[in-house]
Amino acid sequence: MATSTSSHHQSGAKAAAAGGLTVFAAVLLFISGSMDFCRGLMAVLEDQVFLRTPNYVFEFDLTTWGWIHLVLGAIAVVVSIGLFVAMTWARVIGVILAGLMIIANFLSIPYHPLWSLTLIAMDGFIIWALCVVRRDTLY
């Protein structure tokens, strides 16, 4: 009897940890998506808040970067809602989206360095939290 109770307690603890990491990823994805959305909005509406770096290899129009961040941020917020309700598709898309957001933020480091590096770190934690949990501990 003690063995079945002990294994039931361990599986419950694993499920709680898995759920906690998913909520952690959902919250970070929501925050990162909201910040990316705001960053995109700033670039589309008023690009004077960004730095200008001459001779940068990946130099693009700030309005284009604004739309990229705006779209990625909006999708991230929607996917984070899917994570809050434990949808499997949201885990897969969340990892892919966080990877794309890392690339977008890396390429826009010269325009807003501290913000870009902060979002890269957050997106790395999102990928970690969504990938570290095994599927059998989720449900």
C-alpha positions in Angstrom: 0.0 0.0 0.0 2.8 2.4 0.8 4.5 1.7 -2.5 1.4 2.7 -4.6 0.8 5.8 -2.5 4.5 6.8 -2.9 4.4 6.3 -6.7 1.1 8.2 -6.9 2.6 11.0 -4.9 5.7 11.1 -7.2 3.6 11.2 -10.3 1.5 13.9 -8.8 4.6 15.9 -8.0 5.9 15.5 -11.6 2.6 16.6 -13.0 2.6 19.7 -10.8 6.2 20.5 -11.8 5.3 20.1 -15.5 2.2 22.2 -15.1 4.3 24.9 -13.3 6.9 25.0 -16.1 4.1 25.3 -18.7 2.5 28.2 -16.8 6.0 29.8 -16.4 6.5 29.5 -20.2 3.0 30.9 -20.8 3.6 33.9 -18.6 7.0 34.6 -20.2 5.6 34.1 -23.7 2.8 36.5 -22.9 5.2 39.1 -21.5 7.7 38.6 -24.4 4.9 38.8 -27.0 3.5 41.9 -25.4 6.9 43.6 -25.3 7.6 42.6 -29.0 4.1 43.9 -29.9 4.9 47.2 -28.2 8.3 47.4 -29.8 6.7 46.8 -33.2 4.1 49.5 -32.6 6.9 51.9 -31.7 8.8 51.2 -34.8 5.7 51.5 -37.1 4.3 54.6 -35.5 7.4 56.6 -34.4 10.8 55.1 -35.4 12.7 58.0 -33.7 13.0 56.1 -30.4 15.4 53.6 -32.0 19.2 53.9 -32.3 20.8 54.3 -35.7 23.8 52.1 -36.3 25.8 52.9 -39.4 27.3 50.1 -41.5 25.4 47.3 -39.8 25.4 44.1 -41.8 21.7 43.4 -41.2 20.4 46.8 -41.9 16.7 46.9 -42.7 13.9 49.5 -42.7 12.6 50.1 -39.2 9.0 50.0 -40.4 9.5 46.5 -41.8 11.1 45.4 -38.5 8.2 47.0 -36.7 5.7 44.9 -38.6 7.7 41.8 -38.0 7.8 42.4 -34.3 4.2 43.4 -34.2 3.1 40.2 -35.9 5.4 37.9 -33.9 4.2 39.6 -30.6 0.5 39.2 -31.5 1.0 35.5 -32.4 3.0 35.0 -29.1 0.1 36.4 -27.0 -2.4 34.1 -28.7 -0.1 31.1 -28.3 0.5 31.9 -24.6 -3.3 31.7 -24.1 -3.2 28.3 -25.7 -0.4 27.3 -23.2 -2.6 28.5 -20.3 -5.3 26.0 -21.3 -2.6 23.3 -21.9 -3.1 22.8 -25.6 -0.4 20.6 -27.2 -0.3 22.7 -30.4 0.6 25.7 -28.3 3.7 23.9 -26.9 5.0 23.1 -30.4 4.2 26.6 -31.8 5.6 28.2 -28.7 9.0 26.7 -29.2 9.1 27.6 -32.9 7.8 31.1 -32.2 10.3 31.7 -29.4 13.1 30.6 -31.8 11.9 33.0 -34.4 11.7 35.8 -31.8 15.3 35.1 -30.8 16.4 35.5 -34.4 14.4 38.7 -34.9 15.7 40.2 -31.7 19.3 39.2 -32.5 19.0 40.9 -35.9 17.6 44.1 -34.3 20.3 44.4 -31.5 21.7 47.6 -33.0 18.4 49.4 -32.9 17.6 48.6 -29.2 20.4 46.6 -27.6 19.3 46.1 -24.0 15.7 45.4 -25.0 16.8 42.9 -27.6 19.1 41.0 -25.2 16.4 40.9 -22.5 13.9 39.4 -24.9 16.5 36.9 -26.2 17.0 35.7 -22.7 13.3 35.5 -22.0 12.7 33.5 -25.2 15.5 31.1 -24.3 13.8 30.4 -21.0 10.5 29.9 -22.9 12.1 27.3 -25.1 13.7 25.6 -22.0 10.5 25.5 -20.1 8.5 24.1 -23.0 11.1 21.5 -23.9 12.3 20.2 -20.5 8.9 18.7 -19.6 8.2 15.2 -20.9 4.9 14.5 -22.5 4.0 11.7 -20.0 4.2 14.1 -17.1 1.7 16.5 -18.5 -1.5 14.6 -18.1 
